[in-house]
Amino acid sequence: MGLSDDQLDDLRRHGFAVACRMLGTVADAEDVVQDALLRLTRTDPAPDEPAAWVTTVVTRRAIDVLRSARVRRETYVGPWLPEPLLEDPAPGPAERTALADSLSQALRAAFLLREAFAYDYPRIAAILDRNEPACRQLVTRARKHLEAARPRFDADEAAHDRLLARFVAAAEEGDLDELEALLHDDAVLYSDGGGKALAAKRPILGAARVARFMAGVARRRREHGIEPDAERVRVNGRPGHLRRHEDGRPATVLTIDVVDGRIAAVLIQRNPDKLAHL
């Protein structure tokens, strides 16, 4: 007996969640899931556990995509940030970028299957075609790597939202003192234009430089008569701001990472290819 449309829709959502967390791009995730579902409908007899089957196929296909994506990123213009997803509880941009840039494909897959989807080690081992001790080691190495590479981010969403609102308001007002007060001294700003939209081609380091950059962007918008209005949205499970062009197309998505009540990182997505799905 074939799967119903509702069952296929559930599997599509599940597969997309796995693929998007691994790949960070909507288009790649959709391609991987579509390929998996097509293979599923052609599999005879049908697997006893379709969701587990889809997870396995999607994970292995995503690992292949990640290998080719690493080559593509070597020629990418400026910093690379994953695509923003609205109203989605996925790991934040900084976490996914760290995983994408700093961990091997197997490390990343094992970590996400364990931490994001709470899979047990026998299941992870079956998906990655490795033994359980090896998978435990992969997850442990990934966790230690992330904990050593970056500080723990504040989890208080209300405080996070208030800080973001103050930060955006200070930028619009050109208040450099307020901006610097909200930023850690070693704060960093990543701006992803992909060579297709105006953005900083290198990370901007230090509170003073980040403050000047933000104030300068707001000033240029005013000079061009662009209204400061922005939508407050949830981006990858955290508060963010979405600005649109006059014709309604998304122009910029901004999020921040907060540590000890101050902003440690500012992440700005401007690449139109990564915003089109919004």
Helices and strands as residue ranges (DSSP letters): H 5-23, H 26-42, H 50-73, H 93-102, H 105-115, H 121-128, H 132-149, H 157-173, H 176-182, E 183-192, E 204-205, H 207-223, E 231-235, E 238-244, E 250-259, E 262-269, H 272-275
